[in-house]
Amino acid sequence: MVVEQSSQSHPPGETTGTSERAPQRMASPVLAFDLAHEVAQLREQTAWRQGDRNAKTLVKEADFRIVLIALRAGSRMEEHRAAGRISVQTLMGHVRLQTAGTNVDLPVGRLVSVERDVPHTVEALEESAFLLTIAWQGTHGDAAQREGESV
């Protein structure tokens, strides 16, 4: 997704941009992405060249996030928890999601959903890229239900 830079401060829902990343809109009624292009860009950036991972938030709303993550073979995202329900969908390579009682292999095209606050680790069995989606129970929906509105 290409967004033109302006000399003024960035609008709400848009990043400021860096020398390696153009400003990007992350909140809008409709956002579309070329995922192959986004992965290629991640793999060209300094964080990837000098480290074992790189990531980019594609969508950032109050109750919803989508993050594109690239991991080098053998790298791990050590045990952590998410405050919302997550999904992990492999776009390239092969990752393994590990929880206390379950190991889920995720080659290309596989997806897993994990309840919020479940400790998990993600390991790249080969060079990989995946989408992490995080959804929180929205306060807007809760407030609307309390007030008797339809959501």
N, C-alpha and C positions, 0 to 999 in steps of 0.2 A: 504494500500500500504506500503510495507516495503522497506526501503532504508538503505543500510549498512553505518555505520559511518566510517569516515576516520580520521586520525590524522591531516590531512592538512586542510587549510581553505576550507570552503564550496564553491562549484561551483556556478556560477550565476544561478538563478532560483531555488535554494534550500535553505531551512531554515538551521540554525545552530543546531537546536535541543535544548532541555532542559532536565532536570532530569525527566520530565513527558512525553515528546514527542521526539521521534526519529527525526533526520533530515528528511526532506520531500522534494521531488521535486515538485514544483508548476508550472513550466513552461517547457513544452515539447510537441512535436508534438502529442503524445498520452499519456493520463493519465487515469487510471482506478481505481475505488474505490469500496470497499465493504461498502456501506453506513450503514448497520446495525452494522458492526464492528466499524466504525468511531463514530457513536452515542454512542455505548457502552463505547468506550474509553473516550469520552467527559464526560460521567456520572461518570467515575472513578477518574477524576482529581480534584485537590484542588479547582479550581475556581467553579466547580459545587457543591462540598461538602460544601463550605463555602458561596456560593452566590446564586443568583437566575437565573444565566445563565452561559453558556460557549460557545465558538465559535472557529472555526478552518477554516482558509482559505485553501481550497483544490486546487484551480487554481488561479494563479495570473499572468496575462498577461497585457500588456500595455493598451489593449482595452477591457478586459474581466476578470471578477472575479466570482468565485463560493465560497460561504462561507456557512459552515454548522453551524447552530445555535441551541442550546438547551435552552429552557426556562422552568422554573418551573411554575406550575399552578398559575395563578393570577399575574404573573410578566408582565411588560410592557417595551417595547422599546419606550420611549417618542418620541414625534413628532420630525421628522428629515426629511431631503431631500437627495436624491441621485443625483449625477452629471450625471448619465447615466440612461437609461431605466433599470428597474429592473423586476425580476419575483420572486415570493415567492411560493414555492411548499412544502406542508406539507407532511412529511414522517411519523410522529408519533404524535398522540394527535390531538389538535384542536386549531388553532389560528384565530384571527380576525384582519384584516387590516382595519384601519379607515382612511379616508381622509375627507376633509371638506364636501363633498357631498355624500360620499359612504361608506358603511360598507360592507366588504366582509368576510363572514365566510369561513374558509378554514379547513374543517376536512381532515383527511388522504386522499391523492390522488387528492386533489384540487390544482389548480394553478391560480395565478392572475398575470397580467402584468400591470405595472404602468409606465407612461411616466416620463422622467427625471424632476427633480425639483418640483415634486408634494409632498407637505408636507403629511406625513403619520405617523401613530402610529401602532405598532404591539403588540397585547395582547394575552397571552396564556390562553385560557379558561380551559385547562387542561395541565398536563405536556406534552411538545411538542418538536419536532425537525423539522426543516425545512431547505430547501436550499434557499439561497438568491443568485440570479444571477444578476450581474451588467454588462451592456454592454455600452461602450462609442463609439461614432462615432470616428473611428480610423483616426489619422492623416496620416497613411500610405495609406489608401484607398483614402483619399482626395487628397494627393499629386499625387498618381498614376493617378487619374482622370484628374487632372490639366495638367499632362504631356501627356495625351492622351493614357495612357496604359490601358489595360483591367485589371479589378480587379477580 
